[in-house]
Amino acid sequence: SSKAMRTVILILLSLYCLSISGIAQVKTNEQSGIDSLKFLLKKSRNDSMRVHSLMNIGDKFLDISFRSLIDKRNNRDSVSVFYEAVRDSSLNYYIQARNLAQRLPSKKDYEKSLRKVGNIFLARGFDSLGIMQYSKAAKILEQMKDTSSLAELYKALSYRIRLNNKNQLAYEYYLKAAELFTLSKDTTGLLGLLYWYANE
């Protein structure tokens, strides 16, 4: 009947309004978090603090982009559109952090920002660019004689390269990681590496 049809239409309109409201709330919450981090960046008193703030903002955008993939799988297209709009922002902030950290006396933050930039490139499939960033980070750790961190770096690089179906290259970095874990007598790290590779 026409009355039943009107009832169905009203229900559908109500659901649509609730959906729009939910999306708006997601946008508001995300923007609020980002605005807070940007405020901290603006108030940072030295370059080291600014580097950390830039990386934190990049992490926030990266978290949004990860959840956009989940939304797509759940067919939440309208929310995904919002996330797609900020997908590349994490790389922008990581690059700013890297460029600023490069000028600082302490190289630890520079090494960390290099890997963050590298991870984005690798996730996009730009392997050569990603490996270039990782290689620069590896040189810093070599200069610092931080064998354990260098082993973890090669482990992470092996994992990310393998995700891109470059199995032979991934295996080469896996061997480097295994050698360094052995050299540093890091049994836990070595066992974790062997377990990860055996179960991939």
Backbone hydrogen bonds, N-H to C=O, Kabsch-Sander energy under -0.5 kcal/mol:
donor,donor_aa,acceptor,acceptor_aa,energy
5,M,1,S,-2.1
6,R,2,S,-2.2
7,T,3,K,-1.9
8,V,4,A,-2.3
9,I,5,M,-2.6
10,L,6,R,-2.4
11,I,7,T,-2.3
12,L,8,V,-2.6
13,L,9,I,-2.5
14,S,10,L,-2.2
15,L,11,I,-2.4
16,Y,12,L,-2.3
17,C,13,L,-2.3
18,L,14,S,-2.2
19,S,15,L,-2.3
20,I,16,Y,-2.5
21,S,17,C,-2.4
22,G,18,L,-2.4
23,I,19,S,-2.3
24,A,20,I,-2.5
25,Q,21,S,-2.0
26,V,22,G,-2.1
27,K,23,I,-2.5
28,T,24,A,-2.6
29,N,25,Q,-2.8
30,E,26,V,-2.7
31,Q,27,K,-2.7
32,S,28,T,-2.3
33,G,29,N,-2.0
34,I,30,E,-2.2
35,D,31,Q,-2.9
36,S,32,S,-2.0
37,L,33,G,-1.7
38,K,34,I,-2.4
39,F,35,D,-2.0
40,L,36,S,-1.9
41,L,37,L,-2.1
42,K,38,K,-2.3
43,K,39,F,-1.8
44,S,40,L,-0.8
44,S,41,L,-0.8
50,R,46,N,-1.9
51,V,47,D,-2.3
52,H,48,S,-1.9
53,S,49,M,-2.4
54,L,50,R,-2.7
55,M,51,V,-2.3
56,N,52,H,-2.2
57,I,53,S,-2.2
58,G,54,L,-2.3
59,D,55,M,-2.4
60,K,56,N,-2.0
61,F,57,I,-2.2
62,L,58,G,-2.3
63,D,59,D,-2.4
64,I,60,K,-1.8
65,S,61,F,-2.3
66,F,62,L,-2.2
67,R,63,D,-2.0
68,S,64,I,-1.4
69,L,65,S,-1.0
69,L,66,F,-0.7
70,I,66,F,-1.1
71,D,67,R,-2.4
72,K,68,S,-2.1
73,R,69,L,-1.9
74,N,70,I,-1.5
75,N,72,K,-1.7
76,R,71,D,-3.0
77,D,75,N,-1.5
80,S,76,R,-2.2
81,V,77,D,-2.0
82,F,78,S,-0.9
83,Y,79,V,-1.8
84,E,80,S,-2.9
85,A,81,V,-1.2
86,V,82,F,-0.5
86,V,83,Y,-1.3
87,R,84,E,-1.2
89,S,86,V,-1.0
90,S,86,V,-0.5
92,N,88,D,-1.3
93,Y,89,S,-2.1
94,Y,90,S,-2.5
95,I,91,L,-2.5
96,Q,92,N,-1.8
97,A,93,Y,-2.4
98,R,94,Y,-2.7
99,N,95,I,-2.7
100,L,96,Q,-2.0
101,A,97,A,-2.9
102,Q,98,R,-1.9
103,R,100,L,-1.2
104,L,101,A,-1.4
111,E,107,K,-2.5
112,K,108,K,-2.1
113,S,109,D,-2.6
114,L,110,Y,-2.1
115,R,111,E,-1.7
116,K,112,K,-1.8
117,V,113,S,-2.4
118,G,114,L,-2.6
119,N,115,R,-2.5
120,I,116,K,-1.5
121,F,117,V,-2.1
122,L,118,G,-2.6
123,A,119,N,-2.3
124,R,120,I,-1.6
125,G,121,F,-0.6
125,G,122,L,-1.0
126,F,121,F,-2.7
127,D,125,G,-1.6
130,G,126,F,-2.3
131,I,127,D,-3.1
132,M,128,S,-1.8
133,Q,129,L,-1.7
134,Y,130,G,-2.1
135,S,131,I,-2.7
136,K,132,M,-1.8
137,A,133,Q,-2.0
138,A,134,Y,-2.5
139,K,135,S,-1.9
140,I,136,K,-1.5
141,L,137,A,-2.0
142,E,138,A,-2.3
143,Q,139,K,-2.2
144,M,140,I,-1.8
145,K,142,E,-0.8
146,D,141,L,-2.4
147,T,145,K,-1.2
150,L,146,D,-1.9
151,A,147,T,-2.3
152,E,148,S,-2.1
153,L,149,S,-2.2
154,Y,150,L,-2.2
155,K,151,A,-2.0
156,A,152,E,-2.5
157,L,153,L,-2.5
158,S,154,Y,-2.5
159,Y,155,K,-2.2
160,R,156,A,-2.4
161,I,157,L,-2.5
162,R,158,S,-2.1
163,L,159,Y,-1.5
164,N,160,R,-0.7
164,N,161,I,-0.7
165,N,162,R,-2.0
166,K,161,I,-1.7
167,N,165,N,-0.8
170,A,166,K,-2.6
171,Y,167,N,-2.2
172,E,168,Q,-1.5
173,Y,169,L,-1.7
174,Y,170,A,-2.1
175,L,171,Y,-2.3
176,K,172,E,-1.6
177,A,173,Y,-2.3
178,A,174,Y,-2.5
179,E,175,L,-2.4
180,L,176,K,-2.1
181,F,177,A,-2.6
182,T,178,A,-2.1
183,L,179,E,-2.4
184,S,180,L,-2.3
185,K,182,T,-1.2
186,D,181,F,-2.7
187,T,185,K,-1.3
190,L,186,D,-2.3
191,L,187,T,-2.8
192,G,188,T,-2.4
193,L,189,G,-2.0
194,L,190,L,-2.6
195,Y,191,L,-2.6
196,W,192,G,-2.4
197,Y,193,L,-2.5
198,A,194,L,-2.1
199,N,195,Y,-1.4
200,E,196,W,-0.5
200,E,197,Y,-0.6
